[in-house]
Amino acid sequence: MVFRPATGDSSFAIYADVGSSNQIGEGSMALADNLKVNSDPKRGGVLGGVVTLLFKGVNIGWPKPNKELLVEANNAFKAWGGFAQLREALPEIDWSLC
């Protein structure tokens, strides 16, 4: 689950890439669009303000139809506690847009 508190937008994403030791990796253009981030591969993106939640031990598998991936990702997020748990885990975030 990837969440952008500044806009209240969120999106599920496949975690399959890692960057340097202080970065998770990079998101797709579709993820950027879902989060209302400039998705231009050369000039887009944001340097911060995005929360990425990984579900340890959850392996949905690949390839699967997009709808099936979304259902399984949503089930993992709900099982973890959903947005209520996310708000509790990150009290320093302004949740007023959500």
N, C-alpha and C positions, 0 to 999 in steps of 0.2 A: 504494500500500500504506500503510495506516495501522496503527500499532502502539502499544500501551499497555504499556510495560515493567512497570509496577506490578502488572499482572494477568497478563501474558503473552498477552493477547488481541490478535488482529490481524484486519484486514478489508481487502478491496479496496474502493476507492471511485472514483467518477467525479470527476475534477477539472474543475470547470466554473464555479467561483465564486472570486472574490478579494475580500479585505477591504482594510483599511488597509495601509499599507506594511510593517507589522510582523506581519501576519497573512495566512495563506493563504486563509482564508475560513471557512465554517461547514460542519459536517457534517450529514447527514440524521439523522432519528430512527432509521432502520434502522442506520446506522453506529454511533450511540451505543449501541444495543442490542447490536450485535456486539462492542463494546469494553467492555461492562458499565458504561457511563456512564449516568446518569440522562437519559432521553430526553425529559423534559417540555420542550416548546418555550419555556416561560416561566421555569422554575426549574431546568432541567437543565444538563448540560454540565460541563466542567472548564476551569480556567484554564491548565492546563499538563499536562506529563507524557504527551504524545502525540507520537509521531514520525510525520511524514508524508514518505513517499518518493515523489518524482515521477520518472517515466521520460521523460527528455528525448527528443523525437523520436518517441515512441510515440503514435500516434493510432488508437485502436481503432475509432472511428466510432460513430455513434448514429443511429437506434435499433437495438439488437440485443437478442435475448433474453438475459435475465440469465445463464443458464448459459453462453452463448457469451462474454459479457463476462468472466465469472469465469475461464474457460479461457484467454482471451487475456491477461488481467491476470496470471494465475499464470505463464504462459509468459514474459512480460516480466520478472517478478520473478526467476524461475529463471535467465533469460539474464543478468540483472544480477549474479547470484551468490547470491541467496536470503538466508536468515538468516545463513549463515556470513559473507557479505560485509557484512551489516548489523551484525553483532557487531564485525567488524574496523573498520568505519567509525565506530562509536560505542563505543569502549572504556570511556568514562566511565559507561555505563549498567550497572546491576546486572542481569545476564542470568540470575540464579539461578532465576527463575520460568519460564524458557523452555526 
